[in-house]
């Protein structure tokens, strides 16, 4: 995973600088997400790794599927990735682009996973706490995982706040083993 991250970083940073230069972070966010979805398709992924299919042909396919919203610069980006055998990195490029975008906009992306469905008031309380803790606005995704038994796990970048019953039980078991 860290190798993918390292390989994708220069491409994510290049697209981010281009998007900033064009003052179009939202547009490029959409383009990169579309491209990531295209190359994540099983059939396209097979074509990308098929040595019998030229990089130029795969790039053309991805550009055609992406449509006219991709634009000339987006098409050139796809061609560069294809020429360097890096099309499969697009999902990671997208993730890194979104992190750079959030940092530039002063926002954090957080995922709140709880054992049960949260009410909007509970989500709002958690978001307010995160805003106060990190002194930034927070965009959240909410998910439910009954295996947590109770409580919630909040992931912000590489930080994880585990307030779940499952996490507490695992920490207790580890402490008892030591």
Chimera marker file (.cmm) of the C-alpha trace (Angstrom):
<marker_set name="trace">
<marker id="1" x="0.000" y="0.000" z="0.000" r="1" g="1" b="0" radius="0.5"/>
<marker id="2" x="2.782" y="2.454" z="0.831" r="1" g="1" b="0" radius="0.5"/>
<marker id="3" x="4.373" y="1.690" z="-2.546" r="1" g="1" b="0" radius="0.5"/>
<marker id="4" x="1.127" y="2.644" z="-4.307" r="1" g="1" b="0" radius="0.5"/>
<marker id="5" x="0.993" y="5.792" z="-2.247" r="1" g="1" b="0" radius="0.5"/>
<marker id="6" x="4.562" y="6.692" z="-3.158" r="1" g="1" b="0" radius="0.5"/>
<marker id="7" x="4.012" y="6.032" z="-6.861" r="1" g="1" b="0" radius="0.5"/>
<marker id="8" x="0.734" y="7.967" z="-6.956" r="1" g="1" b="0" radius="0.5"/>
<marker id="9" x="1.947" y="11.026" z="-5.025" r="1" g="1" b="0" radius="0.5"/>
<marker id="10" x="3.694" y="12.901" z="-7.891" r="1" g="1" b="0" radius="0.5"/>
<marker id="11" x="0.656" y="12.479" z="-10.134" r="1" g="1" b="0" radius="0.5"/>
<marker id="12" x="-1.752" y="13.609" z="-7.419" r="1" g="1" b="0" radius="0.5"/>
<marker id="13" x="0.407" y="16.647" z="-6.666" r="1" g="1" b="0" radius="0.5"/>
<marker id="14" x="0.718" y="17.524" z="-10.359" r="1" g="1" b="0" radius="0.5"/>
<marker id="15" x="-3.037" y="17.342" z="-10.915" r="1" g="1" b="0" radius="0.5"/>
<marker id="16" x="-3.628" y="19.299" z="-7.736" r="1" g="1" b="0" radius="0.5"/>
<marker id="17" x="-1.257" y="22.105" z="-8.836" r="1" g="1" b="0" radius="0.5"/>
<marker id="18" x="-2.930" y="22.171" z="-12.248" r="1" g="1" b="0" radius="0.5"/>
<marker id="19" x="-6.395" y="22.309" z="-10.646" r="1" g="1" b="0" radius="0.5"/>
<marker id="20" x="-5.280" y="25.130" z="-8.362" r="1" g="1" b="0" radius="0.5"/>
<marker id="21" x="-3.803" y="26.990" z="-11.315" r="1" g="1" b="0" radius="0.5"/>
<marker id="22" x="-7.094" y="26.677" z="-13.157" r="1" g="1" b="0" radius="0.5"/>
<marker id="23" x="-9.006" y="27.551" z="-9.967" r="1" g="1" b="0" radius="0.5"/>
<marker id="24" x="-11.052" y="24.389" z="-10.555" r="1" g="1" b="0" radius="0.5"/>
<marker id="25" x="-10.493" y="22.051" z="-7.599" r="1" g="1" b="0" radius="0.5"/>
<marker id="26" x="-14.101" y="20.831" z="-7.672" r="1" g="1" b="0" radius="0.5"/>
<marker id="27" x="-14.021" y="20.110" z="-11.406" r="1" g="1" b="0" radius="0.5"/>
<marker id="28" x="-10.771" y="18.178" z="-11.174" r="1" g="1" b="0" radius="0.5"/>
<marker id="29" x="-12.039" y="16.348" z="-8.117" r="1" g="1" b="0" radius="0.5"/>
<marker id="30" x="-14.950" y="15.123" z="-10.223" r="1" g="1" b="0" radius="0.5"/>
<marker id="31" x="-12.709" y="14.223" z="-13.184" r="1" g="1" b="0" radius="0.5"/>
<marker id="32" x="-10.245" y="12.260" z="-11.070" r="1" g="1" b="0" radius="0.5"/>
<marker id="33" x="-13.092" y="10.448" z="-9.267" r="1" g="1" b="0" radius="0.5"/>
<marker id="34" x="-14.631" y="9.502" z="-12.628" r="1" g="1" b="0" radius="0.5"/>
<marker id="35" x="-11.292" y="8.230" z="-13.924" r="1" g="1" b="0" radius="0.5"/>
<marker id="36" x="-10.698" y="6.245" z="-10.731" r="1" g="1" b="0" radius="0.5"/>
<marker id="37" x="-14.104" y="4.616" z="-11.088" r="1" g="1" b="0" radius="0.5"/>
<marker id="38" x="-13.425" y="3.732" z="-14.722" r="1" g="1" b="0" radius="0.5"/>
<marker id="39" x="-10.081" y="2.037" z="-14.050" r="1" g="1" b="0" radius="0.5"/>
<marker id="40" x="-11.553" y="0.232" z="-11.032" r="1" g="1" b="0" radius="0.5"/>
<marker id="41" x="-13.972" y="-1.592" z="-13.313" r="1" g="1" b="0" radius="0.5"/>
<marker id="42" x="-12.899" y="-5.244" z="-13.585" r="1" g="1" b="0" radius="0.5"/>
<marker id="43" x="-12.893" y="-5.296" z="-17.393" r="1" g="1" b="0" radius="0.5"/>
<marker id="44" x="-10.882" y="-2.099" z="-17.698" r="1" g="1" b="0" radius="0.5"/>
<marker id="45" x="-8.470" y="-3.289" z="-15.002" r="1" g="1" b="0" radius="0.5"/>
<marker id="46" x="-7.852" y="-6.454" z="-17.052" r="1" g="1" b="0" radius="0.5"/>
<marker id="47" x="-7.162" y="-4.388" z="-20.175" r="1" g="1" b="0" radius="0.5"/>
<marker id="48" x="-4.706" y="-2.178" z="-18.289" r="1" g="1" b="0" radius="0.5"/>
<marker id="49" x="-2.651" y="-5.203" z="-17.261" r="1" g="1" b="0" radius="0.5"/>
<marker id="50" x="-2.946" y="-7.033" z="-20.595" r="1" g="1" b="0" radius="0.5"/>
<marker id="51" x="0.420" y="-6.788" z="-22.380" r="1" g="1" b="0" radius="0.5"/>
<marker id="52" x="-1.296" y="-7.421" z="-25.721" r="1" g="1" b="0" radius="0.5"/>
<marker id="53" x="-3.236" y="-4.136" z="-25.416" r="1" g="1" b="0" radius="0.5"/>
<marker id="54" x="-1.217" y="-0.985" z="-26.079" r="1" g="1" b="0" radius="0.5"/>
<marker id="55" x="-1.114" y="1.849" z="-23.556" r="1" g="1" b="0" radius="0.5"/>
<marker id="56" x="-2.419" y="4.167" z="-26.274" r="1" g="1" b="0" radius="0.5"/>
<marker id="57" x="-5.461" y="1.963" z="-26.853" r="1" g="1" b="0" radius="0.5"/>
<marker id="58" x="-6.266" y="1.695" z="-23.135" r="1" g="1" b="0" radius="0.5"/>
<marker id="59" x="-5.866" y="5.463" z="-22.737" r="1" g="1" b="0" radius="0.5"/>
<marker id="60" x="-8.244" y="6.013" z="-25.649" r="1" g="1" b="0" radius="0.5"/>
<marker id="61" x="-10.807" y="3.707" z="-24.084" r="1" g="1" b="0" radius="0.5"/>
<marker id="62" x="-10.607" y="5.456" z="-20.709" r="1" g="1" b="0" radius="0.5"/>
<marker id="63" x="-10.873" y="8.876" z="-22.375" r="1" g="1" b="0" radius="0.5"/>
<marker id="64" x="-13.891" y="7.760" z="-24.435" r="1" g="1" b="0" radius="0.5"/>
<marker id="65" x="-15.665" y="6.339" z="-21.389" r="1" g="1" b="0" radius="0.5"/>
<marker id="66" x="-14.930" y="9.484" z="-19.347" r="1" g="1" b="0" radius="0.5"/>
<marker id="67" x="-16.628" y="11.606" z="-21.984" r="1" g="1" b="0" radius="0.5"/>
<marker id="68" x="-16.354" y="15.250" z="-22.950" r="1" g="1" b="0" radius="0.5"/>
<marker id="69" x="-16.273" y="16.486" z="-19.332" r="1" g="1" b="0" radius="0.5"/>
<marker id="70" x="-12.692" y="15.207" z="-19.153" r="1" g="1" b="0" radius="0.5"/>
<marker id="71" x="-11.450" y="17.937" z="-21.466" r="1" g="1" b="0" radius="0.5"/>
<marker id="72" x="-8.122" y="18.175" z="-23.277" r="1" g="1" b="0" radius="0.5"/>
<marker id="73" x="-5.997" y="18.481" z="-20.125" r="1" g="1" b="0" radius="0.5"/>
<marker id="74" x="-7.769" y="15.535" z="-18.540" r="1" g="1" b="0" radius="0.5"/>
<marker id="75" x="-7.192" y="13.463" z="-21.664" r="1" g="1" b="0" radius="0.5"/>
<marker id="76" x="-3.504" y="14.429" z="-21.612" r="1" g="1" b="0" radius="0.5"/>
<marker id="77" x="-3.316" y="13.358" z="-17.971" r="1" g="1" b="0" radius="0.5"/>
<marker id="78" x="-4.753" y="9.946" z="-18.877" r="1" g="1" b="0" radius="0.5"/>
<marker id="79" x="-2.253" y="9.599" z="-21.739" r="1" g="1" b="0" radius="0.5"/>
<marker id="80" x="0.684" y="10.396" z="-19.435" r="1" g="1" b="0" radius="0.5"/>
<marker id="81" x="-0.498" y="7.833" z="-16.905" r="1" g="1" b="0" radius="0.5"/>
<marker id="82" x="-0.947" y="5.225" z="-19.632" r="1" g="1" b="0" radius="0.5"/>
<marker id="83" x="2.474" y="5.894" z="-21.189" r="1" g="1" b="0" radius="0.5"/>
<marker id="84" x="4.090" y="5.420" z="-17.774" r="1" g="1" b="0" radius="0.5"/>
<marker id="85" x="2.032" y="2.296" z="-16.997" r="1" g="1" b="0" radius="0.5"/>
<marker id="86" x="0.336" y="4.098" z="-14.094" r="1" g="1" b="0" radius="0.5"/>
<marker id="87" x="-3.383" y="4.040" z="-14.976" r="1" g="1" b="0" radius="0.5"/>
<marker id="88" x="-4.032" y="1.520" z="-12.216" r="1" g="1" b="0" radius="0.5"/>
<marker id="89" x="-2.879" y="4.166" z="-9.692" r="1" g="1" b="0" radius="0.5"/>
<marker id="90" x="-5.857" y="6.416" z="-10.416" r="1" g="1" b="0" radius="0.5"/>
<marker id="91" x="-7.864" y="5.384" z="-7.307" r="1" g="1" b="0" radius="0.5"/>
<marker id="92" x="-4.880" y="6.238" z="-5.083" r="1" g="1" b="0" radius="0.5"/>
<marker id="93" x="-4.229" y="9.432" z="-7.065" r="1" g="1" b="0" radius="0.5"/>
<marker id="94" x="-7.864" y="10.358" z="-6.383" r="1" g="1" b="0" radius="0.5"/>
<marker id="95" x="-7.525" y="9.689" z="-2.666" r="1" g="1" b="0" radius="0.5"/>
<marker id="96" x="-4.385" y="11.804" z="-2.434" r="1" g="1" b="0" radius="0.5"/>
<marker id="97" x="-5.908" y="14.552" z="-4.568" r="1" g="1" b="0" radius="0.5"/>
<marker id="98" x="-8.886" y="14.732" z="-2.210" r="1" g="1" b="0" radius="0.5"/>
<marker id="99" x="-6.548" y="15.011" z="0.781" r="1" g="1" b="0" radius="0.5"/>
<marker id="100" x="-4.617" y="17.842" z="-0.868" r="1" g="1" b="0" radius="0.5"/>
<marker id="101" x="-7.885" y="19.545" z="-1.794" r="1" g="1" b="0" radius="0.5"/>
<marker id="102" x="-9.256" y="19.231" z="1.742" r="1" g="1" b="0" radius="0.5"/>
<marker id="103" x="-6.038" y="20.646" z="3.197" r="1" g="1" b="0" radius="0.5"/>
<marker id="104" x="-6.122" y="23.583" z="0.783" r="1" g="1" b="0" radius="0.5"/>
<marker id="105" x="-9.754" y="24.261" z="1.647" r="1" g="1" b="0" radius="0.5"/>
<marker id="106" x="-9.097" y="23.892" z="5.373" r="1" g="1" b="0" radius="0.5"/>
<marker id="107" x="-11.357" y="20.872" z="5.757" r="1" g="1" b="0" radius="0.5"/>
<marker id="108" x="-10.880" y="17.392" z="7.113" r="1" g="1" b="0" radius="0.5"/>
<marker id="109" x="-12.447" y="14.225" z="5.774" r="1" g="1" b="0" radius="0.5"/>
<marker id="110" x="-13.697" y="11.935" z="8.529" r="1" g="1" b="0" radius="0.5"/>
<marker id="111" x="-15.455" y="8.592" z="8.615" r="1" g="1" b="0" radius="0.5"/>
<marker id="112" x="-17.627" y="7.796" z="11.593" r="1" g="1" b="0" radius="0.5"/>
<marker id="113" x="-18.433" y="4.115" z="11.924" r="1" g="1" b="0" radius="0.5"/>
<marker id="114" x="-20.891" y="3.234" z="14.664" r="1" g="1" b="0" radius="0.5"/>
<marker id="115" x="-22.495" y="0.059" z="15.920" r="1" g="1" b="0" radius="0.5"/>
<marker id="116" x="-25.976" y="1.489" z="15.347" r="1" g="1" b="0" radius="0.5"/>
<marker id="117" x="-27.501" y="4.120" z="13.098" r="1" g="1" b="0" radius="0.5"/>
<marker id="118" x="-26.715" y="7.584" z="14.476" r="1" g="1" b="0" radius="0.5"/>
<marker id="119" x="-29.286" y="10.337" z="14.704" r="1" g="1" b="0" radius="0.5"/>
<marker id="120" x="-28.545" y="13.618" z="12.955" r="1" g="1" b="0" radius="0.5"/>
<marker id="121" x="-28.136" y="15.265" z="16.381" r="1" g="1" b="0" radius="0.5"/>
<marker id="122" x="-25.468" y="12.699" z="17.334" r="1" g="1" b="0" radius="0.5"/>
<marker id="123" x="-23.615" y="13.234" z="14.066" r="1" g="1" b="0" radius="0.5"/>
<marker id="124" x="-23.812" y="17.011" z="14.550" r="1" g="1" b="0" radius="0.5"/>
<marker id="125" x="-22.406" y="16.676" z="18.090" r="1" g="1" b="0" radius="0.5"/>
<marker id="126" x="-19.512" y="14.537" z="16.855" r="1" g="1" b="0" radius="0.5"/>
<marker id="127" x="-18.776" y="16.956" z="14.010" r="1" g="1" b="0" radius="0.5"/>
<marker id="128" x="-18.816" y="19.903" z="16.430" r="1" g="1" b="0" radius="0.5"/>
<marker id="129" x="-16.355" y="18.091" z="18.690" r="1" g="1" b="0" radius="0.5"/>
<marker id="130" x="-14.070" y="17.283" z="15.767" r="1" g="1" b="0" radius="0.5"/>
<marker id="131" x="-14.203" y="20.894" z="14.550" r="1" g="1" b="0" radius="0.5"/>
<marker id="132" x="-13.208" y="22.084" z="18.017" r="1" g="1" b="0" radius="0.5"/>
<marker id="133" x="-10.428" y="19.477" z="18.358" r="1" g="1" b="0" radius="0.5"/>
<marker id="134" x="-8.849" y="20.071" z="14.943" r="1" g="1" b="0" radius="0.5"/>
<marker id="135" x="-9.880" y="23.720" z="14.462" r="1" g="1" b="0" radius="0.5"/>
<marker id="136" x="-11.031" y="22.973" z="10.900" r="1" g="1" b="0" radius="0.5"/>
<marker id="137" x="-14.306" y="22.266" z="9.176" r="1" g="1" b="0" radius="0.5"/>
<marker id="138" x="-15.091" y="18.569" z="8.874" r="1" g="1" b="0" radius="0.5"/>
<marker id="139" x="-16.834" y="16.591" z="6.128" r="1" g="1" b="0" radius="0.5"/>
<marker id="140" x="-18.093" y="13.270" z="7.425" r="1" g="1" b="0" radius="0.5"/>
<marker id="141" x="-19.166" y="9.963" z="5.993" r="1" g="1" b="0" radius="0.5"/>
<marker id="142" x="-21.247" y="7.841" z="8.343" r="1" g="1" b="0" radius="0.5"/>
<marker id="143" x="-21.274" y="4.054" z="8.281" r="1" g="1" b="0" radius="0.5"/>
<marker id="144" x="-22.752" y="1.308" z="10.457" r="1" g="1" b="0" radius="0.5"/>
<marker id="145" x="-20.827" y="-1.796" z="11.577" r="1" g="1" b="0" radius="0.5"/>
<marker id="146" x="-22.757" y="-3.974" z="14.058" r="1" g="1" b="0" radius="0.5"/>
<marker id="147" x="-19.530" y="-5.866" z="14.866" r="1" g="1" b="0" radius="0.5"/>
<marker id="148" x="-18.415" y="-2.849" z="16.920" r="1" g="1" b="0" radius="0.5"/>
<marker id="149" x="-21.033" y="-3.950" z="19.502" r="1" g="1" b="0" radius="0.5"/>
<marker id="150" x="-21.428" y="-0.381" z="20.773" r="1" g="1" b="0" radius="0.5"/>
<marker id="151" x="-19.813" y="3.048" z="20.461" r="1" g="1" b="0" radius="0.5"/>
<marker id="152" x="-18.062" y="4.394" z="17.382" r="1" g="1" b="0" radius="0.5"/>
<marker id="153" x="-14.765" y="4.602" z="15.544" r="1" g="1" b="0" radius="0.5"/>
<marker id="154" x="-13.755" y="7.902" z="13.955" r="1" g="1" b="0" radius="0.5"/>
<marker id="155" x="-11.073" y="7.913" z="11.238" r="1" g="1" b="0" radius="0.5"/>
<marker id="156" x="-9.511" y="11.188" z="10.124" r="1" g="1" b="0" radius="0.5"/>
<marker id="157" x="-6.649" y="10.665" z="7.730" r="1" g="1" b="0" radius="0.5"/>
<marker id="158" x="-4.223" y="8.365" z="9.493" r="1" g="1" b="0" radius="0.5"/>
<marker id="159" x="-5.672" y="9.091" z="12.946" r="1" g="1" b="0" radius="0.5"/>
<marker id="160" x="-8.224" y="6.740" z="14.472" r="1" g="1" b="0" radius="0.5"/>
<marker id="161" x="-10.276" y="7.442" z="17.568" r="1" g="1" b="0" radius="0.5"/>
<marker id="162" x="-11.668" y="4.097" z="18.721" r="1" g="1" b="0" radius="0.5"/>
<marker id="163" x="-14.500" y="4.481" z="21.199" r="1" g="1" b="0" radius="0.5"/>
<marker id="164" x="-16.128" y="1.175" z="20.340" r="1" g="1" b="0" radius="0.5"/>
<marker id="165" x="-16.925" y="-1.624" z="22.762" r="1" g="1" b="0" radius="0.5"/>
<marker id="166" x="-15.089" y="-4.029" z="20.461" r="1" g="1" b="0" radius="0.5"/>
<marker id="167" x="-11.971" y="-1.833" z="20.652" r="1" g="1" b="0" radius="0.5"/>
<marker id="168" x="-12.155" y="-1.634" z="24.436" r="1" g="1" b="0" radius="0.5"/>
<marker id="169" x="-12.481" y="-5.409" z="24.693" r="1" g="1" b="0" radius="0.5"/>
<marker id="170" x="-9.482" y="-5.882" z="22.414" r="1" g="1" b="0" radius="0.5"/>
<marker id="171" x="-7.392" y="-3.453" z="24.504" r="1" g="1" b="0" radius="0.5"/>
<marker id="172" x="-8.412" y="-5.253" z="27.716" r="1" g="1" b="0" radius="0.5"/>
<marker id="173" x="-7.507" y="-8.639" z="26.222" r="1" g="1" b="0" radius="0.5"/>
<marker id="174" x="-4.120" y="-7.301" z="25.131" r="1" g="1" b="0" radius="0.5"/>
<marker id="175" x="-3.472" y="-5.835" z="28.597" r="1" g="1" b="0" radius="0.5"/>
<marker id="176" x="-4.371" y="-9.131" z="30.255" r="1" g="1" b="0" radius="0.5"/>
<marker id="177" x="-1.950" y="-11.025" z="28.008" r="1" g="1" b="0" radius="0.5"/>
<marker id="178" x="0.964" y="-8.735" z="28.921" r="1" g="1" b="0" radius="0.5"/>
<link id1="1" id2="2" r="1" g="1" b="0" radius="0.2"/>
<link id1="2" id2="3" r="1" g="1" b="0" radius="0.2"/>
<link id1="3" id2="4" r="1" g="1" b="0" radius="0.2"/>
<link id1="4" id2="5" r="1" g="1" b="0" radius="0.2"/>
<link id1="5" id2="6" r="1" g="1" b="0" radius="0.2"/>
<link id1="6" id2="7" r="1" g="1" b="0" radius="0.2"/>
<link id1="7" id2="8" r="1" g="1" b="0" radius="0.2"/>
<link id1="8" id2="9" r="1" g="1" b="0" radius="0.2"/>
<link id1="9" id2="10" r="1" g="1" b="0" radius="0.2"/>
<link id1="10" id2="11" r="1" g="1" b="0" radius="0.2"/>
<link id1="11" id2="12" r="1" g="1" b="0" radius="0.2"/>
<link id1="12" id2="13" r="1" g="1" b="0" radius="0.2"/>
<link id1="13" id2="14" r="1" g="1" b="0" radius="0.2"/>
<link id1="14" id2="15" r="1" g="1" b="0" radius="0.2"/>
<link id1="15" id2="16" r="1" g="1" b="0" radius="0.2"/>
<link id1="16" id2="17" r="1" g="1" b="0" radius="0.2"/>
<link id1="17" id2="18" r="1" g="1" b="0" radius="0.2"/>
<link id1="18" id2="19" r="1" g="1" b="0" radius="0.2"/>
<link id1="19" id2="20" r="1" g="1" b="0" radius="0.2"/>
<link id1="20" id2="21" r="1" g="1" b="0" radius="0.2"/>
<link id1="21" id2="22" r="1" g="1" b="0" radius="0.2"/>
<link id1="22" id2="23" r="1" g="1" b="0" radius="0.2"/>
<link id1="23" id2="24" r="1" g="1" b="0" radius="0.2"/>
<link id1="24" id2="25" r="1" g="1" b="0" radius="0.2"/>
<link id1="25" id2="26" r="1" g="1" b="0" radius="0.2"/>
<link id1="26" id2="27" r="1" g="1" b="0" radius="0.2"/>
<link id1="27" id2="28" r="1" g="1" b="0" radius="0.2"/>
<link id1="28" id2="29" r="1" g="1" b="0" radius="0.2"/>
<link id1="29" id2="30" r="1" g="1" b="0" radius="0.2"/>
<link id1="30" id2="31" r="1" g="1" b="0" radius="0.2"/>
<link id1="31" id2="32" r="1" g="1" b="0" radius="0.2"/>
<link id1="32" id2="33" r="1" g="1" b="0" radius="0.2"/>
<link id1="33" id2="34" r="1" g="1" b="0" radius="0.2"/>
<link id1="34" id2="35" r="1" g="1" b="0" radius="0.2"/>
<link id1="35" id2="36" r="1" g="1" b="0" radius="0.2"/>
<link id1="36" id2="37" r="1" g="1" b="0" radius="0.2"/>
<link id1="37" id2="38" r="1" g="1" b="0" radius="0.2"/>
<link id1="38" id2="39" r="1" g="1" b="0" radius="0.2"/>
<link id1="39" id2="40" r="1" g="1" b="0" radius="0.2"/>
<link id1="40" id2="41" r="1" g="1" b="0" radius="0.2"/>
<link id1="41" id2="42" r="1" g="1" b="0" radius="0.2"/>
<link id1="42" id2="43" r="1" g="1" b="0" radius="0.2"/>
<link id1="43" id2="44" r="1" g="1" b="0" radius="0.2"/>
<link id1="44" id2="45" r="1" g="1" b="0" radius="0.2"/>
<link id1="45" id2="46" r="1" g="1" b="0" radius="0.2"/>
<link id1="46" id2="47" r="1" g="1" b="0" radius="0.2"/>
<link id1="47" id2="48" r="1" g="1" b="0" radius="0.2"/>
<link id1="48" id2="49" r="1" g="1" b="0" radius="0.2"/>
<link id1="49" id2="50" r="1" g="1" b="0" radius="0.2"/>
<link id1="50" id2="51" r="1" g="1" b="0" radius="0.2"/>
<link id1="51" id2="52" r="1" g="1" b="0" radius="0.2"/>
<link id1="52" id2="53" r="1" g="1" b="0" radius="0.2"/>
<link id1="53" id2="54" r="1" g="1" b="0" radius="0.2"/>
<link id1="54" id2="55" r="1" g="1" b="0" radius="0.2"/>
<link id1="55" id2="56" r="1" g="1" b="0" radius="0.2"/>
<link id1="56" id2="57" r="1" g="1" b="0" radius="0.2"/>
<link id1="57" id2="58" r="1" g="1" b="0" radius="0.2"/>
<link id1="58" id2="59" r="1" g="1" b="0" radius="0.2"/>
<link id1="59" id2="60" r="1" g="1" b="0" radius="0.2"/>
<link id1="60" id2="61" r="1" g="1" b="0" radius="0.2"/>
<link id1="61" id2="62" r="1" g="1" b="0" radius="0.2"/>
<link id1="62" id2="63" r="1" g="1" b="0" radius="0.2"/>
<link id1="63" id2="64" r="1" g="1" b="0" radius="0.2"/>
<link id1="64" id2="65" r="1" g="1" b="0" radius="0.2"/>
<link id1="65" id2="66" r="1" g="1" b="0" radius="0.2"/>
<link id1="66" id2="67" r="1" g="1" b="0" radius="0.2"/>
<link id1="67" id2="68" r="1" g="1" b="0" radius="0.2"/>
<link id1="68" id2="69" r="1" g="1" b="0" radius="0.2"/>
<link id1="69" id2="70" r="1" g="1" b="0" radius="0.2"/>
<link id1="70" id2="71" r="1" g="1" b="0" radius="0.2"/>
<link id1="71" id2="72" r="1" g="1" b="0" radius="0.2"/>
<link id1="72" id2="73" r="1" g="1" b="0" radius="0.2"/>
<link id1="73" id2="74" r="1" g="1" b="0" radius="0.2"/>
<link id1="74" id2="75" r="1" g="1" b="0" radius="0.2"/>
<link id1="75" id2="76" r="1" g="1" b="0" radius="0.2"/>
<link id1="76" id2="77" r="1" g="1" b="0" radius="0.2"/>
<link id1="77" id2="78" r="1" g="1" b="0" radius="0.2"/>
<link id1="78" id2="79" r="1" g="1" b="0" radius="0.2"/>
<link id1="79" id2="80" r="1" g="1" b="0" radius="0.2"/>
<link id1="80" id2="81" r="1" g="1" b="0" radius="0.2"/>
<link id1="81" id2="82" r="1" g="1" b="0" radius="0.2"/>
<link id1="82" id2="83" r="1" g="1" b="0" radius="0.2"/>
<link id1="83" id2="84" r="1" g="1" b="0" radius="0.2"/>
<link id1="84" id2="85" r="1" g="1" b="0" radius="0.2"/>
<link id1="85" id2="86" r="1" g="1" b="0" radius="0.2"/>
<link id1="86" id2="87" r="1" g="1" b="0" radius="0.2"/>
<link id1="87" id2="88" r="1" g="1" b="0" radius="0.2"/>
<link id1="88" id2="89" r="1" g="1" b="0" radius="0.2"/>
<link id1="89" id2="90" r="1" g="1" b="0" radius="0.2"/>
<link id1="90" id2="91" r="1" g="1" b="0" radius="0.2"/>
<link id1="91" id2="92" r="1" g="1" b="0" radius="0.2"/>
<link id1="92" id2="93" r="1" g="1" b="0" radius="0.2"/>
<link id1="93" id2="94" r="1" g="1" b="0" radius="0.2"/>
<link id1="94" id2="95" r="1" g="1" b="0" radius="0.2"/>
<link id1="95" id2="96" r="1" g="1" b="0" radius="0.2"/>
<link id1="96" id2="97" r="1" g="1" b="0" radius="0.2"/>
<link id1="97" id2="98" r="1" g="1" b="0" radius="0.2"/>
<link id1="98" id2="99" r="1" g="1" b="0" radius="0.2"/>
<link id1="99" id2="100" r="1" g="1" b="0" radius="0.2"/>
<link id1="100" id2="101" r="1" g="1" b="0" radius="0.2"/>
<link id1="101" id2="102" r="1" g="1" b="0" radius="0.2"/>
<link id1="102" id2="103" r="1" g="1" b="0" radius="0.2"/>
<link id1="103" id2="104" r="1" g="1" b="0" radius="0.2"/>
<link id1="104" id2="105" r="1" g="1" b="0" radius="0.2"/>
<link id1="105" id2="106" r="1" g="1" b="0" radius="0.2"/>
<link id1="106" id2="107" r="1" g="1" b="0" radius="0.2"/>
<link id1="107" id2="108" r="1" g="1" b="0" radius="0.2"/>
<link id1="108" id2="109" r="1" g="1" b="0" radius="0.2"/>
<link id1="109" id2="110" r="1" g="1" b="0" radius="0.2"/>
<link id1="110" id2="111" r="1" g="1" b="0" radius="0.2"/>
<link id1="111" id2="112" r="1" g="1" b="0" radius="0.2"/>
<link id1="112" id2="113" r="1" g="1" b="0" radius="0.2"/>
<link id1="113" id2="114" r="1" g="1" b="0" radius="0.2"/>
<link id1="114" id2="115" r="1" g="1" b="0" radius="0.2"/>
<link id1="115" id2="116" r="1" g="1" b="0" radius="0.2"/>
<link id1="116" id2="117" r="1" g="1" b="0" radius="0.2"/>
<link id1="117" id2="118" r="1" g="1" b="0" radius="0.2"/>
<link id1="118" id2="119" r="1" g="1" b="0" radius="0.2"/>
<link id1="119" id2="120" r="1" g="1" b="0" radius="0.2"/>
<link id1="120" id2="121" r="1" g="1" b="0" radius="0.2"/>
<link id1="121" id2="122" r="1" g="1" b="0" radius="0.2"/>
<link id1="122" id2="123" r="1" g="1" b="0" radius="0.2"/>
<link id1="123" id2="124" r="1" g="1" b="0" radius="0.2"/>
<link id1="124" id2="125" r="1" g="1" b="0" radius="0.2"/>
<link id1="125" id2="126" r="1" g="1" b="0" radius="0.2"/>
<link id1="126" id2="127" r="1" g="1" b="0" radius="0.2"/>
<link id1="127" id2="128" r="1" g="1" b="0" radius="0.2"/>
<link id1="128" id2="129" r="1" g="1" b="0" radius="0.2"/>
<link id1="129" id2="130" r="1" g="1" b="0" radius="0.2"/>
<link id1="130" id2="131" r="1" g="1" b="0" radius="0.2"/>
<link id1="131" id2="132" r="1" g="1" b="0" radius="0.2"/>
<link id1="132" id2="133" r="1" g="1" b="0" radius="0.2"/>
<link id1="133" id2="134" r="1" g="1" b="0" radius="0.2"/>
<link id1="134" id2="135" r="1" g="1" b="0" radius="0.2"/>
<link id1="135" id2="136" r="1" g="1" b="0" radius="0.2"/>
<link id1="136" id2="137" r="1" g="1" b="0" radius="0.2"/>
<link id1="137" id2="138" r="1" g="1" b="0" radius="0.2"/>
<link id1="138" id2="139" r="1" g="1" b="0" radius="0.2"/>
<link id1="139" id2="140" r="1" g="1" b="0" radius="0.2"/>
<link id1="140" id2="141" r="1" g="1" b="0" radius="0.2"/>
<link id1="141" id2="142" r="1" g="1" b="0" radius="0.2"/>
<link id1="142" id2="143" r="1" g="1" b="0" radius="0.2"/>
<link id1="143" id2="144" r="1" g="1" b="0" radius="0.2"/>
<link id1="144" id2="145" r="1" g="1" b="0" radius="0.2"/>
<link id1="145" id2="146" r="1" g="1" b="0" radius="0.2"/>
<link id1="146" id2="147" r="1" g="1" b="0" radius="0.2"/>
<link id1="147" id2="148" r="1" g="1" b="0" radius="0.2"/>
<link id1="148" id2="149" r="1" g="1" b="0" radius="0.2"/>
<link id1="149" id2="150" r="1" g="1" b="0" radius="0.2"/>
<link id1="150" id2="151" r="1" g="1" b="0" radius="0.2"/>
<link id1="151" id2="152" r="1" g="1" b="0" radius="0.2"/>
<link id1="152" id2="153" r="1" g="1" b="0" radius="0.2"/>
<link id1="153" id2="154" r="1" g="1" b="0" radius="0.2"/>
<link id1="154" id2="155" r="1" g="1" b="0" radius="0.2"/>
<link id1="155" id2="156" r="1" g="1" b="0" radius="0.2"/>
<link id1="156" id2="157" r="1" g="1" b="0" radius="0.2"/>
<link id1="157" id2="158" r="1" g="1" b="0" radius="0.2"/>
<link id1="158" id2="159" r="1" g="1" b="0" radius="0.2"/>
<link id1="159" id2="160" r="1" g="1" b="0" radius="0.2"/>
<link id1="160" id2="161" r="1" g="1" b="0" radius="0.2"/>
<link id1="161" id2="162" r="1" g="1" b="0" radius="0.2"/>
<link id1="162" id2="163" r="1" g="1" b="0" radius="0.2"/>
<link id1="163" id2="164" r="1" g="1" b="0" radius="0.2"/>
<link id1="164" id2="165" r="1" g="1" b="0" radius="0.2"/>
<link id1="165" id2="166" r="1" g="1" b="0" radius="0.2"/>
<link id1="166" id2="167" r="1" g="1" b="0" radius="0.2"/>
<link id1="167" id2="168" r="1" g="1" b="0" radius="0.2"/>
<link id1="168" id2="169" r="1" g="1" b="0" radius="0.2"/>
<link id1="169" id2="170" r="1" g="1" b="0" radius="0.2"/>
<link id1="170" id2="171" r="1" g="1" b="0" radius="0.2"/>
<link id1="171" id2="172" r="1" g="1" b="0" radius="0.2"/>
<link id1="172" id2="173" r="1" g="1" b="0" radius="0.2"/>
<link id1="173" id2="174" r="1" g="1" b="0" radius="0.2"/>
<link id1="174" id2="175" r="1" g="1" b="0" radius="0.2"/>
<link id1="175" id2="176" r="1" g="1" b="0" radius="0.2"/>
<link id1="176" id2="177" r="1" g="1" b="0" radius="0.2"/>
<link id1="177" id2="178" r="1" g="1" b="0" radius="0.2"/>
</marker_set>
